[in-house]
Amino acid sequence: MAFLLPVMEDVSVIEPVLKKLGTSYNAQLLSRPKWLHARVRRMVPSPEVLLPRVAEVIKTYGPVRDATTSQPLFNARAWDVARNVLENTRLGYYSDPPGVDLYFKMGEDKNGLTVYRCCRGTNSVEGGVHQNIIRKYDSFNTSPRHAINMILEYTIRHNVTVGTHNRTGHEYIGHFNIPLKNRVAHLLDNTIDALKPSSAQLRGQWVNGNDYDHANESFGIIQFKPDFFKPLGMFEYNDQYAHDQQIHHRWVAEQQGTLVAVLPVHTREERDLFRLLVHSSPLFSDVATRQPNWTSLAAVWATHANGKTIFYKLPEHLKVYYKIWNDYCNESNTIALNTDAANRIRALLRSRPLDSNPTAPTALPMTLRDTLAAPNPSTTLEIFSPWQIGNLLDHHSLQQSALLYIYADTAHQATTRSNTATTTASRAPLSRGLKRKQAASDADNNMSSGAGVAAPTRAARRCLQCFSTTCNGRWKKARCTQINSQGSHSMTS
């Protein structure tokens, strides 16, 4: 009651009806509050009215003591929360926004009272939208592309059905092919003079969205701008790179506009890379006193991204995973400290029958800390030095840089593909054998001229007689120069 005040106009309308029914407003508020609130609108007043009311409630009930424990209702933490509530009330965060109607008129009941629907709060969103979206999927392992399409399909159906119900109070009847409905409405508008009855009656209350300017809104995955991802060491999306390297999550990378998809830490290789960076990178040298520079770490991470096992990361991704990694390390350390003691107890329990009293072997007395910290002689771990780890990471980053250098000049790649397509189109159709011969000759020419950085996928063709890669017998054994020279020599002799 301190927050929500009834609209007196609605109260004055409903009180005579309640009096005829043999009840009162206060009685209905106690017995049937849901029925009453559907017919009486409520409002959250301005801060000038709301703040004194809320402050009076807090000051009145906060110090009240329990009859059994003699403890006050509010402790020190509760008073801190109360002060924050009062501050938010003073700033107007709880008051209704001026000029915004939070109620929809749904119709009238049998008593002639207007029935309203309130859109204040998020309860309808949580139960009416989020739960429905979750039920749309058979499992949570759906692909990002399928998830986006399902959300778009649900958005259309939800907006049409709920919007129709809120505007008219009736259920929506019809299909959900919006472009088709807009097209039919456009045809009816063009033929309005030739139809009887008029097209207005045929189209009903449908509003053609094509008659209005399209909103500059994006649904699904928002594309990153180069000014945002280039400082993080990321490159723009390259279709040729995605095709040649067979990257994973190619559709996500294309939607995001980056060379490799930007995803949270989720693969085993990414977890291993994070662990290596923690142990070797200078960015983690002073984590005891301050957080690492996550932007710089994201740029370092980008040099290792290959699109198959390691993907681009935002600074927020690395920061969130760092907390997960710390929790995992603490859990693992706790388990390791108690492993030896737990194993000894299990061994004693398994080594003796149930009807006999187990005897523990005597040993020199040790403190509990020394017992738990005793190393396990059967466990040997291979430990790498920070220099070795850094050398390994630098080598991997250098390999990725050399690969990205091929696709760095996008304009040059587009020009090369255009010239290749023009040359291919100008050639006459070749037979299967000539195509294989032409492909091998092109590979030999590229090798001899030094063109191309990537290694050929097949070895050069060799002559079956002399095993030479330059002999004409590569295509037909009878053309081998060695056989011809031996035959000429025998005829001469």
N, C-alpha and C positions, 0 to 999 in steps of 0.2 A: 504493500500500500504506500510505502514511502516513495517508491520509484514510479509505479504505474498509477496514473490517475484516470478515472473514468471520464469520458466526454459527457458533460452535463446535458447536452442536447439529446443524446441517446437515452440517458437516464430518465429525462422528463417524458420521453415517448413510451418507454417500457413500463414505467410505474403504474399508469392506469390499467394496462393490460394485466399486470400481475395482481392488481387489486381485484379485478373481475374474476381472476382465477383463484382467489382466496389466499394469496400469499403476498410477500413483500420482497423488496430488492435485497435486503440483508439476508433474508431467509434463503432466497435462491442462491446468493453468493456462498452460503455455507453448504447447501445441499446439492446444487447443480451448477457449479462454477463454470464448467465447460459450455453448458447451454447458454448461460448468461453472457459469457465473454464472446460468444459467436454473434450476439445481438447488440452488445455495448462495446464500442471502441474504447481503447485506452491510449494514453499518451504519456511520454516521459517529458516532464516540463523542462524549461530552460534552467541553466545553472543557478540563476538568482533565486529560483523557487526551490530547486531540488537540493542544493547544498545545505541549507538550514534543516531540512527535514531529515536527510541522511545523518547529519552530524548529531542531531538530537537522539536518533535511535541508537547510534554507537555510544554516545555518552551515557545513555540511560541503562543499556543492557551490558555494556562491556565490563563494568566493575562488579556486577551481580555475582555473589559467591554461592557455591554449592553448599547445600545443607549438610552433606555428609563429610566432604573433604575440606570444606572452608576455602577452596581454591576459587579464584575469580574466573569468570567465563573467558576473558581475554588474558593470555599471557603476554610476555614481551614481544614475541614474534607476531602474535595476532594484532597487537597495537601497531606494529610497523606496517602490516598489511592494511589496517584500517586507515592509517595516514595516507597510504598510496591511493586507496579508494577515494578519500576526500579530495586529494589533489586531482585525480582524474575527473571527479565530479565538477570541480571548480573550472577545469579546462573545457568542459562541455562534451567529454567523450561518451557519456552515457545518455545525453539528451537526444531527442529525436531531431534529425536535420530539418531545418525550416523549409517549408515549401515542398516537402516530399510526402506523398500520401502512401502510407504503409498498409492500407486496407483495400481489398477488392470487394465490390458488391456482387454477391453470388445469387441473390434472389430474395424471395419473401416466404415466410412460413404461413401456416394456416391462420395465424392470428394477425397477419398483416405486418409483422415485424421484419425489418430488413436483416438478412443474414450476411455477415461479412467473413472474409478470409484474410487473416493477418500474415504478412510476409516478414515480420520482424524475427530475428534470430536465425540460427543455422540448423535447427532440428529437422526441418523439412529437407534441407540439402543433404544432411548426413544419411537419413533414412530413405528419402525419396530419390536420390541421385547416386550417391556413392555406393550404396549397397546394390542398387540395380546394375551399375557398371561392373561390379565384382562378379555378379551372377552371369554376366554376358560371356565370361570366359570359362572354358572347361578346366583350365589350369592357369597357374601364374607363369608358366614357361612359354607364353606366346611370344611371337616375334614383335619387334617395335613397329614394323609396318602394319601388321595385322591389328595391333592394339590401336594405332592411330585411326585406321579405317573403321574399326568397331566404335570408337568414341565419336567419330564424325557421324556415323549412321545413327547412333543413339541420340546425339544432339538434335538431329533433324526431327526424329520421332518425338522426343521429349518436348521440344519447343512447340511443335504443332499441337500435340495433344493437350499439354498443360496450358498453352496460350489460348486455345479455343475454350477450354473449360473456365479459365479466369475471365475471359471477355464476355462470354455468352452464358455461362452456367450449364452448357450442354456438352455432351461427349462428342469428340471429333469422329466423323464418319467419312471415310475416303482413303485413297492411297497416299503414299509419301514420295512420289516422283515429282519433286518440286519443279524441275525444268519443264516437264510435260504439262503441269498445271499452269505454269506461266505462259507456255506456248498456246494452250487452249484459250486462256483468258485474252491473249493478244488477238487471236483469230476472231473471238467473239466481239471484241471492241471494233475490229475492222468491218464486221458484217452486222453491226447493230441495226442498220436501217432495213436490212433484208430479212430479218428474223422476226417471227411472231410466236410466242411472246418475246420481249426484248431480251438482249444478252445479259442485262443486269440481273434478271431473274434466273437465268441459266447458270451464271457463274456464282450466284449466292453472295457470300461476304468475302470471297477470296480477293486478296490484294496482290497484284502482280508486282513482284520485287524487281523485275526488269525495268519498270517505269521510274525507278529511283537510282540515284548514284550509289555505286557499290562502296561499302565501308572498307577502309584500309586496315583490316584486321587479319591476323594470321591464326590459323588453327593447326595444331599438331606441333612439329618440331620447328623452332624458330632458328633461322639461319644466323650464324655468327658473322659479324662484320670484320673485315681484315684489320681494321684499327684495333680490334679487341684481341684477336688470336695471334697476330704476328709478333707482338711483344712477348708472347709465351713460347716462341720458337716454332709455331705451327705454320704449315704451308696451306695454300688454297687447294681445293679439290681438283684433281687431275684425272680425267676419265681414262687416259692411256695408262697411267700408273696403276689405277685400280684394276684394269683389265690384265696388264702384264703380271702384276704381283699377286693377283687373285686374293685381294684383301677380304677380310671378313667384315660384316656389317657395312657393306658398300652403300646400301640405300641410306643408312643413317649418316654416313660421311657426306653423301651427296646433299642430303637435306641440311646438314649443318654447314656445308661449304668448306670443309676442311679436308686435307689430304687423307687423314685417318680419322675414324670415328672418335669422338670425345665421350668416354665412358668412365664410370667409377672403377676402382681396382677390383677385379673379379677373377683373373686368371692366375694360375700357379706361377707362371713366369713373372707376372707383375708383382706378386707378393715376394718372390725371390729378389727381384730388382729393388724393391723398396727396402728390403732387409740389407742388401749390399750397400745401398746409398746411405742408410743410417749408420753403418759401420765405417764408411770410407769418405763420405762427402764432408767438406768443411762446413757446409750449411748446418750440420748437426753437431758441431764441435762444442757449442755452448747451450745445449738444450736445457740444462739444469736451471738456468737463470732467465732464458727468453725463448720464445718460439722461433723456429727457423723461418727464413724468408721463403714463403710458399710460392711466390711468383717466380723467383729465381729457380726454385726446385722444379716447378712445372716446365720451365725452359730447358733445364737439364734433362728432365724426363722425356721431353719431345725428341731429343736426339737419339733415343733408343726405340722410339715407336716404329713398328714395322707393319702394323695393320693386321697381323695374324695372331700374335700372342701378346703383344704390347701395344696399347692404344694411347692416344693423347689424354692428358689429364688437366683439369682446371685446378687452380690453387685450393679451391674448396674441397675437391675430391681428395687431395693429398692430406689436407688438414683433418678431414673426417676419418680417413683411414689411419692416420697417425694415432688417434685416440684408440681406435680398435686394436691397433698393433700393440700399444702400451698395455691395454687390458689383457691381451693374449699373453704378453711376456710376463706380466705379474702372475697370471694364472699358471703358466708353465713353470715359473720359478717356485711357486708354492707347491705344486705337485712334485717337482724334482726334490725339494727339501724333505718331503715326507715319503718318498718312494722307498728308500732303504729301510726305514722303520716299518712301513707297511708290508714290505716283502718278507722281513724277518718274522713278523707276527703271523703272516699267512703260512710260512714254511713250518713254524711250530705247530700250527693248528692242523696242517695236513700230515705231518710226520708221526703223529701219535694217534692211537685209537681213541674213540670217544669215551671208553670206560676206564681209561688210565689218566693219571695226573701228569701233565707235561712238565718237564724240568728244563729250565733255561740254563744254557752254558754260562759258567762264571767267567768273568773277564775283569780287567782292571777298571776301576770306577772312572766314568767319564760324565761330563756335564751333558745336559740335553742338547745344548747348542752345538757342542763338539760332535755328538752322536749324529745329529741331523746333517751337519756339514761334512761328514766323512765322505770322501769320494768313493765311487763305485769302481773297483779295479777292473770289472769286466766291460766297462764302457769306455771306448776310445773315440775321440772326436778329432777330425782333421781340421785344424785351425789355420786359416789363411791370414797373412799379415795385411794391414791396410794398404800397403804398397801393391801387393798382388791383386787385391780386389780393385783398386783404382786402375791398375794396368788392364785388367779384364774389362772394366767398364769403358775405358778409353778406346780399346780395340773394337768393342761392339759399336760404340758411337761413331767411330771412324768408318766402319763398314756401312752404316746407315747413311752417313753423309755422302760417301762415294756413290751410293745408289740414288740418293735424292738429287745429286748433281746432274744426272742424266735427264731428269724431268723438271729441272728448275726453270729453264727457258721455255715457257708455255707457247710463246709466239713462234719460236723456232720449230717446236714440235708440230704445231698446227700447219706451218708452211711445208714442212717435210711430208706430212701426211697428205696435204693437198697436191703436192707435186707427184707423189707416188700414185695417188688415185688417177691423176691426169695421164701419167705414163701408162698405167695399166689399162685405162679405157681406150688409149690409142692403139694398143696391140691387137693383132688378129687372134681369134680363138686358137688355142694350141691343143694338141692331143695330150693324152695322159703321159706318154713317154717324154714328149718334148717339154711338158711342164716340169717334170722331175729333173730333166737335164738342165733346163733354164734355171731352176732353183739352185741346183748344185753349182752351176757356173757363177751365179750371182754371189753365192757364199764364198767361192774361191776368189772372185774378184775383190770382195770385201776384205778377205784375209790378206791378200797380196797388197792391197792399197792401204791397209791399216784403218779402213773405215769401220765405224761401229765399235762400241765399247764392250757390249755384252758378248760372251762366248757363244759360238755356234752350238745349236742343240744337237747336231749330228756330225760325226767325223767325216772328213773329206773322202770322196769315193776313190778307191784304189783299183789298179789293174790286177786282174786275177792271175796274170802270167808273171809280170815283173814287180808287182806290188808298188808301183810308182803312182804318186798322186797327180803327175803331170802327163802321163802317157795317154795316148788316144784310145788305148785298150780299156779305159775306164768304162766305156759304153758298149764296146763289142770286142770280144777277145781276139778276133781275127785282125783287128786294127793295131794290135800291140807292135810297137816299133822294134822290140827285141826279137819277136818272131820273124818279122819281115827282114830284119838285118841278117838273122841266121839263115833264112831261106835264100837270100840273095848271095850270101857267102858260099853256100853249098852249090848253087848253080854255077857260080864262077869257077869253083874248084873242079 
